Amino acid sequence: MAQRSPKIGNLSWEDQTSEESRFRRVQEVSPRAGRNPSGRNLPGMPVEMADPDDDEELPRRKRQFEKPSGPWYKPVSKLGRVLLASGAVLVVGALVTGVIMIKNALERDGRFRIAGTENIQAAGMSQVSRADILPIFGADIGKNIFFIHLSERRKELEQIPWIKSATVMRILPDRIRVSVVERTPIAFVREGQQVELVDADGVLLTMSPEGMTQHHYSFPVVTGIDPRDAAAARKTRMAVYQRLIADLDSTGQNISRQISEIDLTDPEDARVTMQDDPTLLHFGDEQFLERYQRYKAHIAEWRREYPDLTALDLRYDSQVVLKRSPGAGASPTTVSAADGKPVAASQGTTATASAKPSARHVEAPAQTQAAAKSEHKVQPHHAKPAPKTAAQREKEKRQAAHKAALLHHQHAMNATAVTRQGQ
């Protein structure tokens, strides 16, 4: 603020004010005007003095006494951290002590003890008896109900062949309830001279002959289910069995009731024997109804023509291989699937090359050597075939063996035809 010239006298209203009031009024007009960035007063400017009534210093004083900001579980001071740690130790110790006291109380409380086998209840059992499940809970008699491992008991129950799944529950104060789901048999299985039952998972089920008669079971007999095989292998074979039964019964005629035996040793070739015909039928693993109808339409004619017929290979789309008794000295005969007539030997490769095999099966018996070699063309150097699994290699070995047998059969047919023409 510029100073007033001494030539100009004081105004009339200024004479009535005190020096202190004028000084304060000057501060209100420009409280910081004479302050440069260095913090010093410039010449000719009024001296800046601290105003006791100035409120700018109050927040600074208050901050000194304010509590530190932040969550309670992250104290800033060392004392706060010590108190927090001590409190946590006390709380954890109190919880552990409470758990131990409750555990001791429950162990000593006789109301929660299993007094005897009558405290173990069971539901859902028809083939499984109480005598089968009580040994599993033998070690729990007299034990506190809260200290019985229910998951272990459930696993032990499911080891019983007839039990598919089990549920074990505590019923306070002193009972154990067991609920089981039993397996459902779907076929007879012959293991040596013994006949048992088997379910969809390939699990063998034991039942007395009286029990089988009482339940009026009427199933085909399945062979090739070995209890020493892996569970997955047995389940795969039974899956083929279920598809075969479902396909044959899809017309509502219950054709499966006419089946006597099914050999599932090779899950890719279900070999079926009917009740009224001892001929072994090779159905493969698909198109069961179509192949059965083909067999049924021509079996009478084939029986008249070939009395020594022992097996039919129905796995091909356009032809059927008739296998005859080895004692008769006759080689297998190939007939047309359409009319059941023998394929003329003079037709050679032409008659049988059109017979395309079904998916996942070996090729037609009349496949030529040239066609066989075409399947094994050398891959280009830039094409790297994917590595084959053990199952694929085993399948290829079986196919190669079957193919060799079929080619041998074709050569035998051609030789027989040449002999007949020479005669």
Secondary structure as UniProt FT lines:
FT   TURN            6..7
FT   TURN            12..16
FT   HELIX           19..29
FT   TURN            33..34
FT   TURN            37..38
FT   TURN            43..44
FT   TURN            52..53
FT   TURN            55..56
FT   HELIX           57..65
FT   TURN            72..73
FT   HELIX           78..108
FT   HELIX           110..112
FT   HELIX           117..119
FT   STRAND          120..123
FT   HELIX           130..133
FT   HELIX           134..140
FT   TURN            141..142
FT   HELIX           145..147
FT   HELIX           150..157
FT   TURN            158..159
FT   TURN            161..162
FT   STRAND          163..171
FT   TURN            172..174
FT   STRAND          175..182
FT   STRAND          185..191
FT   TURN            192..193
FT   STRAND          194..199
FT   TURN            200..201
FT   STRAND          204..205
FT   HELIX           209..215
FT   STRAND          221..223
FT   TURN            227..228
FT   HELIX           231..248
FT   HELIX           249..251
FT   HELIX           255..258
FT   STRAND          259..263
FT   TURN            267..268
FT   STRAND          271..274
FT   TURN            275..276
FT   STRAND          277..282
FT   TURN            284..285
FT   HELIX           288..305
FT   TURN            307..308
FT   STRAND          309..313
FT   STRAND          319..324
FT   HELIX           326..328
FT   STRAND          333..336
FT   TURN            337..339
FT   HELIX           345..347
FT   HELIX           349..353
FT   TURN            359..360
FT   TURN            365..366
FT   HELIX           369..374
FT   TURN            375..376
FT   TURN            381..382
FT   HELIX           390..422
//
